[in-house]
C-alpha cells in the first residue's frame, strides 16, 4: 500500500514526502530554494523526476509516461496519463469521442445519456511558476496513488476519469528556482500569445483532450495566524464576456467547496512543520479563500492569459489552486484539493460534461442566450496584404493552433462596398469555440469604471497588437460566402525583378529580413521614409532569405538620400528577477525577433565594466534596476550608492561619446531621469493601469510604418511634458476617446501628451508605450527598430 493511500492517522506520524531519492549527475546547476519563498523544503529536483516517475509506476498497468516537447532551455516535459487498464491503449478512441462534441455536441450529449460510464478527461498542471514547487510534488504523490492503489475511492475515480498530468509545466523555473522560464517569460501570462515552447505544449494537450476539469497548481496564499488558508477559484468580477459563464458557475462554486471540504476534513493530519516561519497553523483551518464567494474584486478571470482561464474557452471547469506554504504540508493541501475535485467530478460527471458540450452547441448554433444581442459577430474577415502577408498568416496559424476553425473564400466576394479576392481568410463564428475566437479577435472594451483595479492586463486584441486587419461582420448581416476550411498555409516569400529591391518597413518579418541581409553581407540602406533597400541583383542567397521571410520583395530604385546600415551591437540592461519577474524579457525577445544580435548586461556589470563596444543601449524594465536593493531582490540591483554613481557615470559617458540610448516604458523613462539623461518631464499612471490606446504618430523616421493615427499599448502608462528641447514623434490622440480598451482610471491628464520623444542634443529616445510587452505587441516592435536605425 502506498504511503498516500494509508489512513491519515498514519500520515500524521510520517512526513508527507519522498524518501531515498537519488541525486543524479546533471549538466546544469539546480537550485535548492527560491530567494522569494519564506519557507523552503527538500522538494523533488527536476533531475530526479524521470527516475521517480519510473520507480513509482514500474508495476502499474494504468500509466503512460511520455516526453512531450522541451522547455525553452531544452529540458524534457513529462506528461503522465492515468486510467484503469480497460481505457489504457484506447486513448485515441476517447479523444475521438471528445472531438465529436466539437462537431455535433447534441449527438455527443445523447451519447453520454446512453453511456454514462464514459470516461472523462481531467488535466492537472504542475508548477507553471518554477518557485511554486509543491504543485509538481503533489502530482508525483497523486500519480503514485492512481498508479498503484486499489481502495474504493481510487478505483472509482479511475473508472470515471482519464487523468492527464503535466508533471512540471516549467522545467527551467524548477531548475533555476525562478517564477519564469529561461526566456524570462511568466508562462501563466502567455496563453493568448502562445509564444513559448512550454505554452505551446500545454495548448496542444488542452486541444488534444478538451478536458472537462482543469486544475492549475500554484502557491502561495496564506493569512498569517488566521483560519482561512490557501485559495481555490472561481474568481471575482469582472468576468470576460466571451465566456458562457452561466454554464461554468452552475458547477464551479460547488466543486470549489468540495475541494475545500476535503482539505478541512484532513486538517488534523498536517504536520505544521513551518508554522513558526509561515504563521500557518493547518490544524486551525476552517476554510480556504474562494474569491467568487469571499471577495468582490481583485482576483478576476477577465484576461485569457492565465492557464485555467484559457482552458475555460475549451469547455473546461478551470481553477487556479494556491497552496498556503512551500513545504510538505503545502504539498498535502494541494493533494487534498485535487482529490476533492476528482471526487466531485466522479459524482457529477454526466451533467457536468453535458454542460461542457452545451457550450460548444451554443457556439455552433450561434445561440448565446446570456449575451447581449449582437455581442458575437457573424464572422471576421481577415484580408491579406499581397506584399506583406506575414502578420495575417501568423494570426491564421495561431488561431488554428488554438483549435479555432479558419476558412478561406472559394471565390471573390464583397462586403460593405469592398471587394475581397478568392483565398481571403474568414473566421465564421458559428463554431464550437466561438468564445475563444472572439476574445482573440475583438477590439476589447473599456472597463475602467466597472471595477477599482485589475489583477493583470485588461486588453490584448490580436489584430490591433499583432498588426493585421479583422473586419467584423455584424451578427444580423445577410453576409454569405462559400468557404472551405484552411488546411495549410504557404508562407514562402518571393523575389520579383532583377534588383535593386525595396523591403517596406511593414512588419517584424520585414525588419528581421533587413537585419538578416546585413548580417549576410548584403548592402542594405534605409531611406528617410524608413523602408529598407537592397542594393543588389538576384543571387541564390538573396532568394533563399526572401523566401524564408514570407514577404514579396520587388524591384525599386534606391533613393539617393538613403543611409547604409551596419550590423549594430545592441545591449539591453538585464533584470535578473526583481520581484520574481524579468521586466526586460519581452523587449529582449522583441529585439531578437526583429533580427538584432542582443547581449545582456547586469547593472553591476555596466557599473564596473561600462558598455564596451556597444552601439545601442536599451533600458526596458523596472526603474529599480539602478537602485541599491535589499532582501530577495538584492543580487539584481546595485551594491551601493557608490556603485550607483559608477553606473550613472558609465552610461553618461556612453551617450556623450555618441552612443545611442533608448528607454522603453514607464520604468525606464523614470530611470532615465534619475540617470541625468533626460530633462523632459516624465509622468506615469497607476501601476495597474493598462490597455490599448490611440496614438497620433508624426511623420518621422521614428514612426515609419505607422499611420498618422494608429494603435499603441500601455502598461503603467507614461507621457512626457516640458518637451521644448525634444522632437515629439508621437502623442496620445487629442480626444477623450484615445483609450480604446482596458483599465485606466484618471487618464485625462495624458490626453494629447507626448508619448515618444527624442532629445535634440544627444541620441536619447524615450518611448512611453510598452513596445516589447511579453512578446505580444508585435505591431509595436518596429518602434524599437525605428529608434535603433534613426539618426
C-alpha atoms as one frame of an Amber mdcrd trajectory, in Angstrom:
protein
   0.000   0.000   0.000   1.313   3.421  -0.911   2.033   5.936   1.809  -0.665
   8.190   0.404  -3.391   5.582   0.446  -2.677   4.816   4.098  -5.105   6.117
   6.712  -4.480   9.743   7.573  -3.613   8.714  11.114  -0.545   7.043   9.648
   0.194  10.127   7.590   0.251  12.159  10.773   3.143  10.052  12.003   5.182
  10.027   8.757   6.334  13.074   6.774   4.328  13.725   3.624   7.377  13.441
   1.344   9.539  11.194  -0.808  12.305   9.152   0.782  15.643   7.903  -0.577
  15.619   9.989  -3.718  18.918   9.648  -5.525  20.767  12.707  -6.784  21.800
  12.313 -10.411  24.642  13.906 -12.307  23.467  16.780 -14.466  24.991  19.235
 -16.899  23.212  22.084 -15.149  23.194  23.590 -11.680  19.943  23.074  -9.764
  18.922  25.465  -7.021  17.786  24.175  -3.645  15.450  27.046  -2.834  13.975
  30.288  -4.099  15.016  33.707  -2.873  11.349  34.665  -2.766   9.966  31.804
  -0.642   9.888  32.352   3.113   9.657  28.594   3.680  11.759  26.035   1.821
  11.864  22.249   1.819  13.560  19.283   0.145  11.387  19.279  -2.950  11.979
  16.744  -5.718  14.551  18.148  -8.128  13.869  18.215 -11.845  16.809  15.858
 -12.467  15.101  13.222 -10.302  11.698  13.319 -11.992  12.127  10.749 -14.750
  13.602   8.121 -12.422  10.975   8.830  -9.770   8.144   8.503 -12.282   9.502
   5.168 -13.474  10.025   3.988  -9.907   6.501   4.675  -8.678   4.795   3.324
 -11.828   7.030   0.367 -12.731   4.499  -2.262 -11.598   1.407  -0.444 -12.848
  -0.646  -1.214 -15.938  -2.579   2.065 -15.623   0.099   4.570 -16.593   1.550
   6.048 -19.773   4.646   8.256 -19.410   5.590  10.484 -22.333   8.094  13.205
 -23.092   6.050  15.895 -24.825   8.291  18.658 -26.092  11.068  20.539 -24.376
  11.327  23.785 -22.437  12.882  26.987 -23.789  16.189  25.784 -22.311  15.857
  22.302 -23.838  14.617  20.280 -20.841  12.101  17.466 -21.343   8.481  17.969
 -20.348   6.787  14.887 -18.881   3.138  14.015 -19.403   1.681  11.123 -17.414
  -1.745   9.766 -18.349  -3.504   7.502 -15.856  -6.693   5.486 -16.169  -7.845
   1.967 -15.454  -6.388  -0.807 -17.638  -9.570  -1.022 -19.704  -9.018   2.521
 -21.024  -5.227   2.368 -21.358  -4.379   1.820 -25.005  -7.697   3.302 -26.119
  -6.888   6.952 -25.557  -7.264   7.696 -29.254 -10.834   6.417 -29.116 -11.662
   8.634 -26.161 -10.043  11.632 -27.834 -12.120  10.964 -30.958 -15.289  10.952
 -28.853 -14.213  14.265 -27.352 -13.629  15.710 -30.820 -17.141  14.637 -31.810
 -18.588  17.043 -29.260 -16.978  19.924 -31.185 -18.744  18.892 -34.408 -22.082
  17.581 -33.185 -22.464  18.368 -29.476 -26.164  17.463 -29.403 -25.314  13.981
 -30.651 -22.495  13.819 -28.090 -24.953  14.715 -25.312 -27.219  11.875 -26.413
 -24.226   9.541 -26.406 -23.471  10.484 -22.787 -27.067   9.752 -21.783 -26.746
   6.280 -23.295 -23.204   5.690 -21.979 -23.000   7.332 -18.537 -19.947   5.181
 -17.794 -17.914   7.211 -20.328 -14.502   8.221 -19.002 -13.972  11.962 -18.731
 -10.538  13.615 -19.106  -9.217  15.845 -16.335  -5.955  17.766 -16.747  -3.714
  18.699 -13.817  -0.917  21.185 -14.465   2.099  21.273 -12.168   4.216  24.246
 -11.102   3.893  26.537 -14.108   5.685  29.007 -11.821   9.003  27.365 -11.080
   9.248  28.604  -7.490   5.886  27.044  -6.631   7.453  23.640  -6.119   4.533
  21.986  -4.324   2.456  21.522  -7.480   4.805  19.017  -9.064   5.412  17.213
  -5.769   1.681  16.772  -5.170   1.324  15.438  -8.721   4.014  12.837  -8.011
   2.052  11.635  -4.986  -1.183  11.583  -6.960   0.471   9.565  -9.723   1.766
   7.085  -7.149  -1.705   6.645  -5.714  -3.510   6.266  -9.016  -0.821   4.007
 -10.443  -0.845   1.503  -7.601  -3.657   1.775  -5.064  -6.849  -0.256  -5.031
  -9.049   1.379  -2.448 -12.644   2.089  -3.469 -12.128   5.852  -3.934  -9.117
   5.341  -6.198 -10.876   2.709  -8.295 -13.998   4.863  -8.663 -12.034   7.906
  -9.788 -10.142   5.816 -12.359 -13.398   4.266 -13.546 -14.776   7.747 -14.204
 -11.709   9.625 -15.492  -8.662   9.721 -17.656  -6.251  11.891 -15.658  -3.645
  13.806 -17.658  -0.794  15.140 -15.534   1.510  17.792 -16.982   4.108  16.990
 -14.344   6.260  20.114 -14.489   4.955  22.861 -16.734   8.119  24.947 -16.275
  11.270  22.783 -16.063  13.586  25.796 -16.393  11.920  27.526 -13.463  12.161
  24.425 -11.275  15.850  24.042 -12.058  16.716  27.724 -11.621  14.219  28.424
  -8.809  12.586  31.206 -10.832   8.953  32.008 -11.472   9.674  32.425 -15.192
  11.235  30.204 -17.860  14.730  30.668 -19.298  13.416  33.326 -21.717  12.213
  35.348 -18.742   8.537  34.857 -19.602   5.887  34.190 -16.984   4.189  31.245
 -18.684   0.952  31.915 -16.827   0.677  35.160 -18.818   1.376  33.620 -22.241
  -1.881  31.873 -23.151  -3.211  34.463 -25.565   0.230  34.815 -27.159   1.450
  31.188 -27.118   4.986  32.418 -27.719   6.895  29.912 -25.602   7.512  26.191
 -26.238   6.135  25.290 -22.824   2.890  27.148 -23.518   2.582  25.535 -26.942
   2.890  22.116 -25.316   0.139  22.939 -22.824  -2.146  24.296 -25.554  -1.549
  21.128 -27.572  -2.546  18.996 -24.574  -5.682  21.043 -23.941  -6.808  20.916
 -27.578  -5.950  17.208 -27.783  -8.104  16.247 -24.783 -10.580  19.132 -24.260
 -10.553  18.261 -20.548 -13.742  18.663 -18.544 -11.827  19.881 -15.485  -8.516
  21.757 -15.483  -6.584  22.248 -12.231  -3.552  24.551 -12.223  -1.372  24.045
  -9.151   0.179  27.185  -7.648   1.301  28.814  -4.366   1.369  30.653  -2.065
  -1.668  32.313  -0.495  -1.741  32.459   3.285  -3.189  34.536   6.079  -0.742
  34.567   8.956  -2.340  33.470  12.189  -5.784  33.147  10.578  -8.105  30.217
   9.938  -8.649  30.781   6.166  -5.676  29.255   4.303  -4.961  28.829   0.602
  -7.087  29.859  -2.371  -9.373  27.982  -4.753 -11.023  29.676  -7.719 -13.636
  30.578  -9.183 -12.859  34.266  -9.405 -14.210  37.709  -8.646 -15.615  40.015
 -11.312 -15.042  41.239 -13.915 -15.674  38.046 -15.872 -14.744  38.051 -19.525
 -17.951  38.424 -21.554 -16.736  35.899 -24.117 -17.361  33.037 -21.657 -20.621
  31.116 -21.387 -20.287  31.899 -17.705 -23.674  30.567 -16.616 -22.599  27.041
 -17.567 -19.347  27.420 -15.635 -20.824  28.852 -12.434 -23.512  26.172 -12.377
 -20.777  23.784 -11.185 -17.670  25.755 -10.267 -18.671  27.006  -6.834 -19.827
  23.571  -5.694 -16.657  21.914  -6.963 -14.515  24.545  -5.233 -16.307  23.903
  -1.962 -15.806  20.162  -2.446 -12.056  20.818  -2.664 -12.239  22.985   0.435
 -14.197  20.309   2.316 -11.598  17.657   1.507  -8.813  19.854   2.864 -10.663
  20.704   6.070 -11.669  17.058   6.636  -7.986  16.096   6.722  -6.552  19.102
   8.567  -5.565  17.110  11.660  -3.112  15.046   9.595  -0.947  18.057   8.676
   2.399  18.301  10.459   2.719  22.102  10.849   6.449  21.845  10.152   6.843
  25.541   9.301   4.251  27.229  11.487   6.839  29.359  13.296   8.036  30.794
   9.981   4.841  30.778   7.924   2.346  31.695  10.621   0.071  28.988   9.172
  -1.488  26.533  11.634  -3.115  23.924   9.445  -4.924  22.359  12.397  -6.879
  25.592  12.926  -8.086  25.892   9.314 -11.813  26.429   8.948 -11.916  27.318
   5.248  -9.988  28.434   2.197 -10.276  31.665   0.217 -12.738  31.235  -2.649
 -12.712  34.628  -4.412 -16.114  34.186  -6.068 -17.646  33.631  -2.618 -15.417
  35.701  -0.357 -14.341  38.834  -2.291 -15.864  41.493  -4.501 -12.831  42.175
  -6.721  -9.082  41.753  -7.000  -8.814  38.171  -8.293 -10.559  38.263 -11.656
 -10.705  35.841 -14.579 -11.012  38.556 -17.232  -7.896  38.090 -19.432  -7.410
  34.746 -21.220  -3.681  34.825 -20.431  -3.935  32.537 -17.376  -3.862  28.773
 -17.884  -7.237  27.859 -16.300  -8.980  30.845 -17.884  -7.632  29.789 -21.271
  -8.806  26.212 -20.642 -12.309  27.518 -19.916 -12.590  28.568 -23.580 -12.145
  24.882 -24.416 -15.067  23.981 -22.171 -13.110  23.131 -19.025 -14.125  23.971
 -15.490 -10.835  25.726 -14.820  -9.334  26.504 -11.408  -6.173  28.010 -10.007
  -5.283  26.345  -6.690  -2.957  28.308  -4.403  -1.493  26.262  -1.560  -0.574
  28.196   1.618   3.023  27.110   2.262   6.141  25.966   0.438   6.662  22.744
   2.385   5.303  19.203   2.655   2.168  20.476   4.376   1.643  22.657   1.314
   2.030  19.538  -0.839  -0.637  17.756   1.190  -3.029  20.751   0.973  -2.713
  20.587  -2.817  -3.123  16.806  -2.874  -6.300  17.061  -0.817  -7.694  19.828
  -3.034  -7.176  17.725  -6.171  -8.790  14.697  -4.528 -11.790  16.820  -3.599
 -12.135  17.980  -7.210 -11.883  14.421  -8.578 -14.429  13.037  -6.118 -16.848
  15.799  -7.079 -16.441  15.242 -10.822 -16.931  11.500 -10.289 -20.271  12.182
  -8.639 -21.415  14.768 -11.202 -19.580  13.928 -14.416 -22.613  13.205 -16.603
 -24.328  16.538 -16.048 -21.041  18.454 -15.967 -19.855  17.075 -19.295 -23.254
  17.673 -20.898 -22.991  21.326 -19.883 -19.472  21.436 -21.328 -20.975  20.174
 -24.573 -23.749  22.761 -24.260 -21.104  25.488 -24.556 -19.968  24.031 -27.868
 -23.580  23.627 -29.013 -24.261  27.309 -28.360 -21.263  28.221 -30.483 -22.222
  26.006 -33.420 -25.863  27.113 -33.319 -24.880  30.779 -32.879 -27.118  30.763
 -29.830 -25.916  32.932 -26.941 -28.855  33.308 -24.543 -26.953  35.147 -21.816
 -25.213  37.639 -24.116 -26.478  40.950 -25.376 -27.877  40.579 -28.886 -25.154
  41.196 -31.452 -22.285  40.744 -28.998 -20.816  37.947 -31.123 -20.324  38.949
 -34.776 -21.333  36.665 -37.587 -17.770  36.449 -38.859 -14.418  38.175 -39.065
 -12.821  38.827 -42.466  -9.008  38.683 -42.357  -7.706  40.373 -45.533  -4.218
  39.521 -46.737  -1.756  42.215 -47.779  -0.183  40.945 -51.001   3.222  42.466
 -50.335   3.478  41.643 -46.648   1.022  38.928 -45.582   3.152  37.817 -42.637
   1.108  39.267 -39.760  -2.169  37.885 -41.102  -0.690  34.463 -41.823   0.858
  34.321 -38.359  -2.581  35.072 -36.930  -4.253  32.371 -39.035  -1.702  29.769
 -37.947  -2.151  30.907 -34.353  -5.925  30.611 -34.490  -5.749  27.121 -35.993
  -3.219  26.018 -33.359  -5.755  27.133 -30.749  -8.444  24.877 -32.249 -10.302
  27.706 -33.964 -11.675  26.974 -37.413 -10.395  29.374 -40.090 -11.889  29.280
 -43.592 -10.923  30.769 -46.932 -13.229  32.160 -49.573 -13.645  29.973 -52.638
 -14.397  32.947 -54.859 -14.302  36.741 -54.839 -16.878  38.425 -52.603 -17.935
  41.874 -51.428 -18.807  43.307 -48.029 -19.659  46.920 -47.145 -18.722  48.096
 -50.610 -15.283  46.473 -50.601 -14.279  43.520 -52.761 -12.131  40.725 -51.351
 -10.331  38.192 -53.561 -10.649  34.432 -53.568  -8.494  32.975 -50.791  -9.347
  35.671 -48.235  -9.386  34.226 -44.743 -12.532  34.255 -42.597 -13.331  33.208
 -39.064 -17.005  32.244 -39.140 -18.448  32.443 -35.662 -20.907  29.561 -35.812
 -18.285  27.242 -34.368 -17.770  25.352 -31.128 -15.085  27.603 -29.679 -16.597
  30.906 -30.735 -15.772  32.442 -27.350 -12.056  31.870 -27.799 -12.162  33.131
 -31.389 -13.936  36.293 -30.321 -11.722  37.049 -27.330  -8.702  36.851 -29.620
 -10.153  38.987 -32.409 -12.402  41.549 -30.741 -11.330  45.130 -30.023 -11.913
  44.729 -26.302 -13.737  47.144 -24.019 -13.060  49.947 -21.577 -13.754  48.531
 -18.094 -12.162  51.411 -16.162 -15.415  52.316 -14.432 -16.507  48.733 -13.789
 -14.018  47.749 -11.108 -11.496  49.511  -8.828  -8.441  47.654 -10.123  -7.387
  44.668 -12.207  -5.121  41.744 -11.361  -3.340  41.906 -14.734  -3.888  43.104
 -18.305  -7.315  44.175 -19.462  -6.833  44.315 -23.270  -4.938  42.105 -25.720
  -6.584  42.372 -29.190  -4.545  40.345 -31.680  -5.498  42.444 -34.734  -4.556
  45.703 -33.021  -1.403  44.457 -31.309  -0.147  41.998 -33.934  -0.817  44.311
 -36.878  -3.398  42.646 -39.108  -6.906  43.626 -40.139 -10.010  41.868 -38.802
 -13.220  43.189 -40.363 -16.240  42.469 -38.186 -19.392  41.244 -39.921 -22.410
  42.129 -37.716 -24.498  39.283 -36.342 -27.643  40.194 -38.281 -25.888  40.718
 -41.608 -27.113  38.641 -44.562 -23.454  38.068 -45.399 -22.845  34.715 -47.097
 -19.646  33.399 -48.686 -18.775  29.953 -49.984 -15.768  28.839 -47.931 -13.654
  25.812 -47.122 -11.623  25.134 -44.006  -7.956  26.120 -44.174  -5.721  23.053
 -44.106  -2.299  24.540 -44.796  -0.682  27.906 -45.396   2.030  28.803 -47.861
   4.499  31.058 -46.042   7.054  31.378 -48.838   8.248  34.827 -49.803   9.007
  35.880 -53.371  11.760  37.932 -55.013  10.448  39.834 -58.050  12.560  41.558
 -60.691  16.300  41.917 -61.162  17.037  44.451 -58.418  17.766  46.622 -56.615
  14.917  45.848 -54.206  12.799  47.512 -51.533  11.591  45.921 -48.293   8.778
  48.071 -46.857   9.078  48.701 -43.123   5.760  46.935 -42.540   6.223  44.081
 -40.056   8.512  42.224 -37.704   9.419  39.890 -40.563  10.425  42.836 -42.752
  12.895  44.177 -40.189  14.129  40.666 -39.493  14.835  40.222 -43.207  16.742
  43.521 -43.361  18.907  42.521 -40.396  19.467  39.049 -41.811  20.630  40.571
 -45.093  23.030  42.910 -43.274  24.458  40.006 -41.292  24.904  38.034 -44.512
  26.956  40.751 -46.153  24.355  42.469 -48.326  24.396  46.240 -48.728  21.159
  47.425 -47.093  20.188  51.079 -46.985  17.391  52.828 -45.126  15.545  55.682
 -46.773  14.208  58.682 -44.806  10.775  57.060 -45.112  12.105  54.138 -43.093
  11.988  51.471 -45.801  14.907  49.129 -46.476  16.645  48.970 -49.841  18.814
  46.099 -51.049  21.469  47.373 -53.411  21.942  44.030 -55.137  20.912  41.946
 -58.067  19.386  38.496 -57.797  21.531  35.881 -56.040  20.683  32.416 -54.661
  21.409  33.603 -51.123  19.068  36.583 -51.512  16.296  34.428 -52.983  16.629
  31.992 -50.072  16.419  34.690 -47.400  13.440  36.363 -49.059  11.643  33.019
 -49.428  12.112  32.333 -45.710  10.790  35.778 -44.801   7.335  35.288 -46.319
   7.496  38.739 -47.963   7.026  39.774 -51.575  10.154  41.828 -52.341  10.026
  43.862 -55.545  12.457  45.873 -57.600  12.619  49.587 -56.798  15.114  52.396
 -57.147  17.271  53.167 -54.123  16.630  56.784 -53.028  19.776  58.917 -53.175
  19.382  60.122 -49.597  19.291  56.573 -48.181  21.777  55.656 -45.446  23.859
  52.482 -45.429  23.088  50.312 -42.402  25.648  48.360 -40.420  25.428  45.378
 -38.095  24.901  47.175 -34.809  25.806  45.784 -31.395  22.753  46.096 -29.168
  22.911  45.707 -25.391  19.890  45.531 -23.095  20.010  46.069 -19.347  19.277
  42.741 -17.690  16.734  42.306 -14.924  17.755  39.117 -13.156  14.365  38.754
 -11.492  13.243  41.733  -9.431  10.005  40.888  -7.597  10.037  37.434  -9.219
   9.914  38.780 -12.806  12.336  39.704 -15.590  10.996  43.083 -16.629  13.307
  43.339 -19.660  12.411  39.926 -21.101   9.662  40.973 -23.517  11.750  43.687
 -25.147  14.749  41.347 -25.381  12.624  38.804 -27.260  11.248  41.594 -29.470
  14.783  42.661 -30.411  15.737  39.085 -31.198  12.659  38.554 -33.344  13.499
  41.768 -35.186  16.795  40.113 -36.061  19.210  42.015 -33.820  22.065  40.288
 -32.058  21.395  41.239 -28.463  23.620  40.928 -25.424  22.559  41.446 -21.813
  24.455  43.306 -19.132  23.506  43.434 -15.476  23.505  46.753 -13.645  26.621
  45.735 -11.716  28.416  44.727 -14.927  27.671  48.125 -16.501  28.790  49.927
 -13.342  32.098  48.063 -13.204  32.949  47.486 -16.875  30.882  50.001 -18.820
  29.249  49.244 -22.149  32.362  48.335 -24.135  31.813  48.376 -27.905  28.019
  48.647 -27.638  26.384  50.786 -30.320  22.877  50.849 -28.840  21.945  50.581
 -25.167  18.323  49.698 -24.401  16.765  50.157 -20.989  13.390  48.432 -20.807
  12.441  47.333 -17.331  11.967  48.239 -13.718  13.289  51.604 -12.595  14.619
  49.732  -9.545  17.341  48.137 -11.680  19.516  51.155 -10.964  18.744  51.116
  -7.237  20.560  49.630  -4.271  18.266  46.735  -3.394  17.777  44.663  -0.261
  16.170  41.370   0.670  15.410  38.780  -2.008  15.987  41.377  -4.770  19.472
  42.298  -3.555  21.513  40.493  -6.189  19.611  42.038  -9.109  20.362  45.689
  -8.442  23.423  47.702  -7.446  25.508  47.026  -4.352  25.967  50.541  -3.017
  25.393  54.211  -3.665  28.976  54.395  -4.928  28.215  51.694  -7.497  25.039
  53.552  -8.487  27.186  56.620  -9.148  29.538  54.457 -11.249  26.621  53.169
 -13.301  25.377  56.687 -13.956  28.870  57.849 -14.937  29.381  54.934 -17.344
  26.055  55.404 -19.121  26.503  59.182 -19.373  29.968  58.672 -20.869  28.492
  56.208 -23.385  25.892  58.764 -24.517  28.355  61.682 -24.517  30.648  59.670
 -26.785  27.922  59.244 -29.386  26.242  56.067 -28.130  22.537  55.554 -28.772
  20.304  55.203 -25.705  16.675  54.042 -25.882  14.273  53.871 -22.938  11.141
  51.743 -23.411   8.240  52.054 -20.992   7.454  53.974 -17.828  10.051  52.365
 -15.566  12.883  53.004 -17.999  11.704  56.587 -18.572  11.764  57.325 -14.834
  15.219  55.716 -14.582  16.452  57.875 -17.469  15.581  60.977 -15.458  17.451
  59.541 -12.478  20.490  58.983 -14.676  20.502  62.634 -15.737  19.909  61.709
 -19.371  16.545  63.456 -19.735  15.303  66.956 -18.970  11.811  66.130 -20.206
   9.043  65.735 -17.623   8.193  62.051 -17.080   4.644  61.351 -15.881   3.199
  57.935 -15.082  -0.203  56.416 -14.464  -1.093  53.783 -11.906   0.857  50.527
 -11.820  -2.342  48.567 -12.531  -3.375  50.765 -15.487  -3.038  49.138 -18.896
  -4.679  48.894 -22.261  -4.818  49.752 -25.942  -4.615  53.430 -26.872  -4.860
  55.574 -29.990  -1.650  57.403 -30.829  -1.012  60.238 -33.272   2.276  59.342
 -34.943   4.053  62.341 -36.507   5.900  61.906 -39.840   9.356  60.825 -38.705
  11.931  58.051 -39.162  10.984  57.068 -35.591   7.405  56.333 -36.660   7.994
  54.792 -40.088   5.416  52.169 -40.949   2.629  53.587 -38.778  -0.470  55.502
 -39.813  -0.956  59.082 -38.621  -3.408  57.770 -36.015  -2.704  54.208 -35.000
  -2.566  51.842 -32.049  -0.312  51.674 -29.018  -0.240  49.699 -25.775   0.442
  50.881 -22.232   1.194  49.005 -19.015   1.687  51.604 -16.308   1.204  54.428
 -18.817   3.828  57.133 -19.346   3.711  60.532 -21.015   6.117  63.445 -21.360
   5.862  67.178 -20.691   8.337  70.100 -20.938   9.446  68.913 -24.364  10.980
  72.173 -25.682  14.384  70.543 -26.254  12.897  67.428 -27.826  11.412  66.276
 -31.097   7.968  64.879 -30.348   7.425  61.851 -32.602   4.100  60.707 -31.173
   1.354  61.838 -28.802  -1.692  60.221 -27.332  -4.622  61.141 -29.568  -6.010
  64.511 -28.521  -9.508  63.240 -27.858 -11.315  61.767 -24.894 -11.753  58.517
 -26.852  -7.987  57.936 -27.118  -8.311  54.995 -24.721  -9.680  52.046 -26.705
  -9.818  49.132 -24.280  -8.500  48.115 -20.876  -8.442  49.664 -17.418  -7.021
  53.169 -16.843  -8.728  55.494 -14.410  -7.922  59.218 -14.246  -6.362  59.305
 -17.705  -7.496  62.708 -18.906  -4.163  64.293 -17.975  -2.407  62.146 -20.601
  -4.751  63.074 -23.447  -2.817  64.697 -26.308   0.507  64.464 -24.441   3.805
  63.273 -25.915   4.495  59.533 -25.759   7.620  59.229 -27.970  10.328  61.895
 -27.811  13.924  62.287 -28.936  16.476  64.656 -27.446  17.613  67.313 -29.930
  21.136  67.436 -28.477  22.065  63.811 -27.794  20.996  60.401 -29.078  18.438
  59.636 -26.374  14.958  58.382 -27.295  12.142  57.768 -24.820   9.203  55.540
 -25.760   6.346  55.693 -23.270   4.493  52.775 -24.884   5.234  49.171 -23.904
   6.543  48.316 -27.337   8.026  44.934 -26.375   5.433  43.738 -23.898   5.672
  39.983 -23.108   6.498  39.045 -26.712   2.907  40.015 -27.527   2.855  43.527
 -29.032   4.297  42.565 -32.444   2.839  45.594 -34.153   4.811  47.929 -31.894
   8.166  46.134 -32.069   9.182  48.323 -35.014   9.087  51.405 -32.807  12.233
  49.975 -31.225  13.922  49.112 -34.527  12.990  52.561 -35.867  14.697  54.134
 -32.855  17.756  51.950 -33.367  18.140  52.852 -37.044  17.157  56.529 -36.852
  19.901  59.133 -36.705
